[in-house]
């Protein structure tokens, strides 16, 4: 069956007239396009990856690099990569792919549903789709995304194996900003963080976060929402979460951006990542047959 036939079959099975359609995306990769009264959105089967969310009357809230390589085996640079079953480098094998195994493989489209104002796209992957040498345990991973006035993303992990599993996870959200040097991220005042740009040095946040250099911070034991204020695009983005105890704030700044082949040299100024995750000492331990859900909710309001 050709790629076009596969996409057509998926659209016949899951598409909803006037609401959601499965189409050929960049690099001929299949994606779901959603249009409701409250929002437009896009989600690729490649990586179970959200690449666009536009609340009604607003510009896109998500950043995607113009230099992204839309190819099998490569991660999409921007949007919302799914990191699992480890975050960053694999602790016991530095040759393993960064941020896990699921962001560079094709997921399965499970369902598309809708109500009067929003549409929900559900995709999944499992042990059979990943490279067993790096992760031999059985699991089922679902990414359920609701596109509406609020963007809601749920990452649901089921331990379908016979032994306890310990894993890390993240929804690595790239937000589009007018100028990263002018945004402020509030809500983490007084919180301890590990400074990944300074050899994991433990620091305490004082006041709002501002981007004044390479920023790679893992905020510990965080439950409350964070709010990013963007004076250039004149909007405020609120990121809430549940089932997550770590928040990462990341911007590569000048030198790291130049070292990334799929990010333009100056594109770092147009993005700030605010990531809900469970990483390091906050990794999840899941008994056989048990499920864990991490939920991220995003809303945007004009300034």
C-alpha positions in Angstrom: 0.0 0.0 0.0 1.4 3.4 -1.0 1.8 6.3 1.5 -1.1 8.1 -0.1 -3.3 5.0 0.3 -2.3 4.7 4.0 -3.2 8.3 4.6 -6.5 7.9 2.7 -7.4 4.8 4.7 -6.6 6.6 8.0 -8.8 9.5 7.0 -11.7 7.2 6.1 -11.4 5.4 9.5 -10.8 8.4 11.8 -11.5 11.7 9.9 -14.5 13.8 10.8 -16.0 15.9 8.1 -15.5 19.6 8.7 -13.6 18.9 11.9 -10.5 16.7 11.4 -8.7 15.3 8.4 -5.7 13.0 8.0 -3.5 14.5 5.2 0.0 14.5 3.8 2.2 16.8 5.8 5.8 18.0 5.5 8.2 15.4 4.2 5.1 13.4 3.1 4.6 12.4 6.7 0.9 11.9 7.7 -0.6 14.4 10.1 -4.0 15.2 11.6 -5.4 18.7 10.9 -8.1 19.9 13.3 -10.4 22.9 12.9 -13.1 23.8 15.5 -14.8 26.9 16.5 -12.3 27.4 19.3 -9.0 26.4 17.7 -7.0 25.0 14.8 -4.3 22.4 15.4 -1.9 19.8 13.8 -0.5 16.6 15.1 1.9 14.3 13.3 1.9 10.5 13.6 5.7 10.9 13.4 6.6 11.0 17.1 2.9 11.5 18.2 4.0 15.1 17.8 1.9 18.3 18.1 3.2 21.0 15.8 0.5 23.7 15.9 -2.1 25.1 18.2 -3.9 28.3 17.2 -6.7 29.5 19.5 -9.5 31.2 17.6 -8.4 34.7 16.4 -4.8 34.2 17.5 -1.5 33.3 15.9 0.2 30.0 16.5 1.4 29.5 20.1 4.0 26.9 19.2 7.4 27.3 17.5 8.6 25.0 14.8 12.0 25.5 13.2 12.2 26.4 9.5 15.2 24.0 9.4 13.4 20.9 10.7 14.2 17.8 8.8 10.9 16.1 8.2 12.3 12.6 7.9 11.9 9.1 9.4 14.4 8.6 12.2 14.8 12.3 12.9 13.0 14.3 15.6 10.9 17.4 14.7 12.5 20.5 16.0 9.8 22.4 17.8 6.2 21.9 18.6 5.8 19.3 21.4 8.3 16.4 21.3 7.4 13.4 23.5 10.4 12.2 25.5 10.2 8.7 26.9 11.5 6.5 28.5 14.4 8.8 29.4 14.9 12.5 29.4 18.1 14.0 27.9 20.9 11.4 27.8 20.3 7.8 29.0 22.0 7.6 32.3 23.6 4.2 31.7 24.3 4.4 28.0 25.5 7.7 26.4 25.2 6.1 22.9 21.5 5.8 23.2 19.3 8.4 21.4 18.8 11.7 23.3 15.3 12.0 24.9 14.3 8.4 24.5 12.9 6.3 21.6 9.5 7.5 20.7 9.9 10.9 19.2 11.5 9.6 16.0 9.1 6.7 15.2 5.7 6.5 13.6 2.8 6.2 16.1 -0.6 4.7 15.5 -3.7 6.8 15.2 -6.2 5.5 17.7 -9.1 7.8 17.4 -10.4 11.3 16.8 -13.5 12.6 18.7 -15.1 16.0 19.1 -17.7 18.1 20.9 -19.2 21.5 20.1 -15.9 23.4 20.7 -12.9 21.0 20.6 -11.5 17.9 19.0 -9.4 15.2 20.7 -6.7 13.2 18.8 -5.4 10.0 20.4 -2.2 8.3 19.2 -0.3 5.4 20.7 2.9 3.4 20.5 4.3 0.4 22.4 7.2 -1.9 22.9 6.9 -3.5 19.5 7.7 -0.2 17.7 11.0 0.7 19.6 14.5 -0.7 19.6 14.5 -3.4 22.3 18.3 -3.2 23.0 17.8 0.1 24.7 14.4 -0.6 26.3 13.3 -4.3 26.5 10.3 -3.7 28.9 6.7 -4.0 27.6 4.7 -0.8 27.7 1.9 1.1 26.0 2.1 4.9 25.6 -0.8 7.0 24.6 -0.7 10.7 23.7 -4.2 12.2 23.9 -4.4 15.8 22.8 -7.5 18.1 22.9 -7.4 21.2 20.6 -9.7 23.9 21.8 -9.5 27.3 23.6 -7.3 25.3 25.9 -4.6 22.9 24.6 -4.6 19.8 26.8 -2.0 17.0 26.4 -2.2 13.8 28.3 0.7 11.2 28.2 -0.6 7.9 29.6 1.9 5.1 30.2 0.8 1.5 31.0 3.3 -1.0 32.3 2.2 -4.0 30.3 5.2 -6.1 31.4 5.8 -8.3 34.4 8.3 -6.3 36.4 8.5 -2.9 38.0 9.5 -0.1 35.5 11.3 3.1 36.2 11.1 5.7 33.5 11.4 9.4 32.7 9.1 11.4 30.5 8.5 14.9 29.2 6.3 17.0 26.9 9.0 19.2 25.6 6.9 22.2 24.5 8.4 24.9 22.4 6.5 28.1 22.7 6.7 30.8 20.0 7.8 34.2 21.4 8.6 37.6 20.0 12.0 37.9 21.5 13.2 35.4 24.1 15.3 38.1 25.8 12.2 40.0 26.7 9.9 37.3 28.0 9.4 36.6 31.7 8.4 33.3 33.2 6.7 33.5 36.6 5.5 31.0 39.2 8.7 29.4 40.2 10.0 32.0 42.7 11.8 30.3 45.6 12.0 26.9 43.8 15.3 24.9 43.8 16.6 24.0 40.3 19.5 22.1 38.8 21.4 24.3 36.3 22.2 21.9 33.4 24.2 24.7 31.8 26.5 24.8 34.9 27.3 21.1 35.7 23.9 20.5 37.5 24.7 23.1 40.1 21.8 23.5 42.5 20.4 27.0 42.7 17.3 28.8 44.0 15.1 30.9 41.7 14.6 34.5 42.7 11.7 36.3 41.1 10.8 35.7 37.5 12.9 33.7 35.0 14.5 35.8 32.3 16.6 34.6 29.4 20.0 36.2 29.5 22.2 33.4 28.3 22.0 29.6 27.7 19.1 28.5 29.9 18.7 24.8 30.8 17.1 24.5 34.2 15.3 21.6 35.9 13.0 23.0 38.6 12.4 20.4 41.3 9.2 19.4 43.1 7.0 21.8 41.1 3.2 21.5 41.1 1.9 25.0 40.4 1.3 26.6 37.0 3.8 28.8 35.4 3.0 31.9 33.3 5.1 33.3 30.5 4.6 37.0 29.6 5.6 38.0 26.1 5.6 41.8 25.7 6.5 41.6 22.0 3.7 39.3 20.8 1.5 40.8 23.6 0.3 37.7 25.1 0.4 35.7 28.3 0.7 31.9 28.2 -0.2 29.8 31.3 1.0 26.2 31.6 -0.7 24.0 34.2 0.0 20.4 34.9 -0.8 17.3 36.9 1.1 14.1 37.4 4.4 15.9 36.9 6.8 17.1 39.6 9.5 18.6 37.4 9.4 21.7 35.2 12.2 22.4 32.7 12.8 25.8 31.1 15.2 25.8 28.1 16.6 28.2 25.6 19.9 27.3 23.7 21.1 30.9 23.3 23.7 31.8 20.6 26.4 29.0 20.6 24.1 26.0 21.2 21.7 27.2 18.5 24.6 27.4 16.0 25.6 23.8 16.9 22.1 22.4 16.2 21.8 21.6 12.5 18.0 21.7 12.5 17.7 25.1 14.2 18.6 28.4 12.5 21.4 30.5 14.0 18.9 33.2 15.1 15.9 31.1 15.8 16.7 30.8 19.5 15.3 34.3 19.9 11.8 33.1 18.7 11.4 30.2 21.2 11.3 29.3 24.9 10.6 25.8 26.1 8.5 25.2 29.2 8.3 21.5 29.8 6.3 19.4 32.1 8.2 16.3 33.0 9.3 13.6 35.5 13.1 13.3 35.4 16.1 12.4 37.6 15.1 11.6 41.1 11.4 12.3 40.1 11.4 9.4 37.6 8.2 7.3 37.8 8.2 3.8 39.2 5.2 1.8 37.8 4.2 -1.7 38.9 3.1 -4.3 36.4 -0.4 -3.5 35.1 -0.4 0.0 36.5 -0.9 3.3 34.6 0.5 6.8 35.0 -0.9 10.0 33.5 0.9 13.3 33.0 -1.4 16.1 32.0 -0.3 19.5 30.6 -2.9 22.3 30.0 -2.1 25.5 28.1 -4.1 28.7 27.8 -3.3 32.0 26.2 -4.7 35.5 26.8 -3.8 38.8 25.2 -1.9 41.5 27.2 
